[in-house]
């Protein structure tokens, strides 16, 4: 079992293209660890590790409050940065995160590459437009 936390981190001090970034934290209960999947940061990135530790510390506190009687104790679980395809620009992190959420099956991550993004954008846009609860009158936009 895994619990995924898509994360939007804001960086107001950086340029407009890099003012926010999506990445993923996964509680992998079977493997007894936290997994971090980030399409931009590299292993050992100080900013990523600082953010991971802060977010995971808060998850542990909330877990202790909400699941105090659980057999699962996440307090001492390690953090593992999972190798995954990297984006080559400052704005596709959301698509990489969504794709990783769809394909998360344990230790593997998406096989998505930057070249796939045009097709992925079309697929996600089509899903949003055709979603059964979407009540927008699309004739205004076409």
C-alpha positions as CSV (number, residue, x, y, z in Angstrom):
1,X,0.0,0.0,0.0
2,X,1.2,3.5,-0.8
3,X,-0.1,6.9,0.1
4,X,0.8,9.7,-2.3
5,X,1.2,13.4,-1.5
6,X,1.5,15.6,-4.6
7,X,3.3,18.7,-3.4
8,X,3.3,22.2,-4.7
9,X,6.2,24.2,-3.3
10,X,6.3,27.9,-3.9
11,X,9.6,29.8,-4.4
12,X,8.7,33.5,-4.5
13,X,12.4,34.5,-4.5
14,X,13.0,32.8,-7.9
15,X,12.2,33.7,-11.5
16,X,8.6,33.6,-12.7
17,X,9.2,30.2,-14.5
18,X,10.5,28.6,-11.3
19,X,8.2,30.4,-8.8
20,X,6.6,27.1,-7.9
21,X,7.3,23.4,-8.3
22,X,5.4,20.1,-8.2
23,X,6.9,17.0,-6.8
24,X,5.7,13.8,-5.1
25,X,6.1,12.3,-1.6
26,X,5.0,8.7,-1.2
27,X,4.6,6.7,2.0
28,X,5.5,3.2,0.9
29,X,4.1,1.1,3.7
30,X,5.2,-2.2,2.3
31,X,8.8,-1.0,1.9
32,X,8.6,1.0,5.2
33,X,10.0,4.2,3.8
34,X,9.2,7.6,2.4
35,X,9.9,8.0,-1.3
36,X,10.5,11.3,-3.0
37,X,10.0,11.7,-6.8
38,X,11.1,14.9,-8.3
39,X,11.5,15.6,-12.0
40,X,13.6,18.7,-11.5
41,X,15.9,18.3,-8.5
42,X,18.9,15.9,-8.5
43,X,19.8,13.5,-5.7
44,X,21.5,15.4,-2.9
45,X,19.9,18.8,-3.8
46,X,20.0,20.8,-0.5
47,X,16.7,22.6,-1.2
48,X,14.9,19.4,-2.0
49,X,16.2,17.7,1.1
50,X,15.2,20.6,3.3
51,X,11.7,20.6,1.9
52,X,11.4,16.8,2.2
53,X,12.4,16.8,5.8
54,X,10.0,19.6,6.7
55,X,7.0,18.0,4.8
56,X,7.7,14.5,6.1
57,X,8.2,15.7,9.7
58,X,4.7,17.3,9.4
59,X,3.3,14.0,7.9
60,X,4.8,12.1,10.9
61,X,3.2,14.5,13.4
62,X,-0.3,14.2,11.8
63,X,0.1,10.4,11.4
64,X,0.8,10.2,15.1
65,X,-2.3,12.2,15.9
66,X,-4.7,10.5,13.5
67,X,-3.3,7.0,13.7
68,X,-2.0,6.8,17.2
69,X,-3.4,3.2,17.6
70,X,-2.1,2.0,14.2
71,X,0.2,-1.0,13.8
72,X,2.1,1.1,11.3
73,X,4.7,3.3,12.9
74,X,6.4,5.6,10.4
75,X,8.5,7.7,12.8
76,X,11.9,6.0,12.0
77,X,11.3,5.3,8.3
78,X,14.1,6.5,6.0
79,X,13.7,8.9,3.0
80,X,14.7,7.5,-0.4
81,X,15.0,9.8,-3.4
82,X,13.8,7.7,-6.3
83,X,15.6,8.0,-9.7
84,X,13.2,9.2,-12.3
85,X,13.2,11.0,-15.7
86,X,14.1,14.7,-15.4
87,X,12.4,17.6,-17.1
88,X,14.6,19.9,-19.2
89,X,12.7,23.1,-18.6
90,X,11.3,25.0,-15.6
91,X,7.5,24.4,-16.2
92,X,6.7,20.8,-16.9
93,X,6.9,19.5,-13.4
94,X,3.1,19.3,-13.0
95,X,2.8,16.9,-16.0
96,X,5.7,14.7,-14.7
97,X,4.0,14.6,-11.2
98,X,0.6,13.7,-12.7
99,X,2.2,11.0,-14.8
100,X,4.1,9.6,-11.8
101,X,0.9,9.5,-9.8
102,X,-0.8,7.5,-12.6
103,X,2.0,5.1,-13.0
104,X,3.2,4.6,-9.4
105,X,3.4,0.9,-8.8
106,X,6.1,0.5,-6.1
107,X,9.7,1.5,-6.9
108,X,9.3,2.2,-10.6
109,X,8.4,5.7,-11.9
110,X,7.2,7.0,-15.2
111,X,9.1,6.4,-18.4
112,X,8.0,9.9,-19.6
113,X,10.6,12.0,-21.4
114,X,10.5,15.7,-22.4
115,X,9.7,14.6,-26.0
116,X,6.5,12.9,-24.8
117,X,5.1,16.1,-23.3
118,X,3.2,17.4,-26.3
119,X,1.2,14.2,-26.5
120,X,0.7,14.1,-22.7
121,X,-0.6,17.7,-22.7
122,X,-3.2,16.7,-25.4
123,X,-4.3,13.7,-23.4
124,X,-4.7,15.5,-20.1
125,X,-6.5,18.4,-21.9
126,X,-8.9,15.9,-23.6
127,X,-9.6,14.2,-20.2
128,X,-10.4,17.5,-18.6
129,X,-12.7,18.6,-21.4
130,X,-14.5,15.3,-21.6
131,X,-14.8,14.8,-17.8
132,X,-18.5,13.9,-17.1
133,X,-18.8,16.6,-14.4
134,X,-17.3,19.4,-16.5
135,X,-20.1,21.8,-17.0
136,X,-18.2,24.5,-18.9
137,X,-19.7,25.6,-22.2
138,X,-16.7,24.8,-24.5
139,X,-18.3,26.6,-27.4
140,X,-17.0,29.8,-25.9
141,X,-13.4,28.6,-26.4
142,X,-13.5,27.0,-29.8
